[in-house]
């Protein structure tokens, strides 16, 4: 079997290594050719020494929760060379406005999971924080103003989709967010959930107690009036 792998980055090298493994397991002859335009392998993975510091110019880590990268390191025999993160220095900074700003705590995959660090962060301007907080509200307001154009069915589905975000937000704030130990945040979450629940109950109870108003049936007009 002849196989050509184009690219000597981490993806190409991993694919070539896996092809060799499968060929050995199946006892299949393999003629492997790896094509790379650069003079070195590794792609964007580069480690440099600058003024005594180790600088990673490309990818510098992988998620250990994902088993595939760790399994590859084990098969390559480099697991003992892996350096785990140190919780004492788990801080990420962003260069903005001529200085370093710490990334707010609770950011996971560039998504905020904590309210207090996000609000107090200097990385975002007050106007930017307000704009991000009002995105959902503006969407609901705009959809209400355009209700006659988008139709009642689309408007209803859009609002129901927004309402379905509430249980997820409550579950996140209570169970998975880093602010779950903050008393004031839990108070706000419980108050909001109680207000939404009370409004829903009031709506349902109010409908059940609406009086039945008899509707009089008017006979259709006869004669010439029935032609109009």
N, C-alpha and C positions, 0 to 999 in steps of 0.2 A: 504494500500500500504506500502511495506517495501522498504526502501532506505538506502544504505550504501555509505557514502562518505569517500574515502581514502585520508587522508592528511588534517592536520589542519592548513595549510598556508592560505594566503589571498584568494587563488582560492577556496580551499575547504570550507572555512568558508562562502565565498560569495555564492557558489553553495548551501550549506546547508540552508542558509538564504533564498535564492530565492525559494528553494523547499518548505520551510515552508510557504512562502507568497502565492505560487500557491495553496498549499493545503488548506489554509484558504479561498482564493478567490473561489475555486471550492467546498469547503466544503467536502473535501476528507480526510478521516482518514489517517494519515501518521505516520509510525514508523521509525524514523530517527536514524541512528547510524553513528557517526563520529569516524574514526580510525586515531590515531596519535601516532607515535612511540616515540616522545619526551615527556618530562614531562610538556611542556608548549605549548600553541597554538600561532599561529602567523607566524610560519615558519621562514623566514629570517628577518622579521620585528622585530628589537630589538632596544630599546632606553636605553642607559646607561648614568649614571652620572659619569664623570671622572674629578677630580680636579675642581669641580664646573661648568664644561661644560657639555652641553647636546650633546651626541654623538649618531648619528643614525648609527647603525651597518649594516643596510640593506636599503631597499627603504625608502626614506625620503620625497617623494613628488609624485604628479601625475599632468598630464596636465589638467588644468581646461577647455581647449578647447574641451576635450573629455567629453561628458556629462554623461557617464555611472558611472564613479567613484563618481562624485559629486552627482548624483541621489541616489547612494547607501548610501552616507553619510547622505543625507536628510532623507531617509527612516529609517536609524538607529538612527536619532536624534542627530547626532554629528556635524552637519554643523557649529554650532556656535563655535565649538572648533577648527576649521580649522584656521591655521595661513598662511596668504598670504605672498608671497615673498616681500621683501623690496628692491626697486630699488636702494637704496643707497649701498647695500651690495651684489648686484648680480654679484659675481665674483667667478669663479671656478679655483682652483689651482691643478696642477699636480706635484707630487713629482718625480723628475728626476735628476740624477746626484748629489744627496746630497742636493738639495734645491728645493724650491717651484717655479714653473713657472706658471704664470697666463695663463689660456686658452684664446686664442685670441678672441677679441670681434667679434660677428657675427657667432660664431659656433652654429649651430642648429642641434641637433641630430648627433653630431660629424662630421658635414659637414661644411666646410667654406663657408660663404656667403658674406664675405668682403675681399677685396684684401689687403688693407694697413695693418690691424692688423696681417694678416697671414704672410706677408712679413717681418714685423718688430718683430715678436715673437721670443723669445729666446728658445722656446720649441722645435723647429725644427732647425737642422743644415742647413747651406747654401747649402751643397750638397743634403740634403734631400729635400729642397724646390725646387732646380733645377730639381731633379729627378722627383718629382711629377708634375712639370710644363711641363716636356718633355715627359710624358707618352703617350699623344695622338700623339705627333709628331713622337715618336719612333714607335708607332703602324702603322702610315701611311707609314713611311719609310720602315719598315720591310715588310709590305704587298706589297709595290712596288717592293722590291727586290725579293719577292717570288711570283710575279704575274704569272709567267709561271707555277708554281706548284699548286697554289690555283685556277687558272683559271680566265679568265677575268670577268666572271659574279660575282663570290664571291668578287673579287677585287673591282669591280664597286660598289657593294652593301655596302662594308665596307667603301669606301670613301664617298658615299652618306650619310651614317649614321653619319660620322664625320661632314659633311657639315650641316646636320640637327641640330647639336648641336649649331651652330652659332646663329640662331634666339632665342633659349632658353637662351643662355648666354647674348645676348644683352638685351632681355626683363628683365632678372634678374638684370643686372647691372644698368639699367635705372629705373626699377620700384620697385624691392623688396630688393635689396642689401642695406646693411648699408652704403655703400660708394656712394650712389646715390646723396648725396649732395656735393660730392667732385668734384670740377671743372676739375682738371687734369684727373681724371678717366673718366669722361664723355667725355672729349676731345679725350682720347685714344679710347674709345668705338665708338664714332662717326667716328673717322678717320679709324678705322679698318672696320666698317660697310661700310663706303664709298668706301674703297679700294676693298672690296669684291664685292660690287655692281657694281663698275666701271669695274672690271675684268669680271663679268658676262655679262654686257652690251657689252663690247668689244668683248667677245666671240660670242655673238649672232649676233651683227652687222657685225663682220668679216665674219661669215658664209654666211650672206645674200648677201654680195658684192663679194663673190668668183666668178671669171669668169668661165663660162661654157666652158670647153675644149672639143671640138668635139673628139669623139673616132672613129677612122677608123675601119671598120669591114673588117677583112681579110678573104677571102674565104678559106674554108678548102682545104688542098692540095689534089691533085688527083694522081692517079697512084700509083707507089710503095711508094712514100713519105707519102701517107695517111695511110700506115700500121704502121708507127712509132708513 
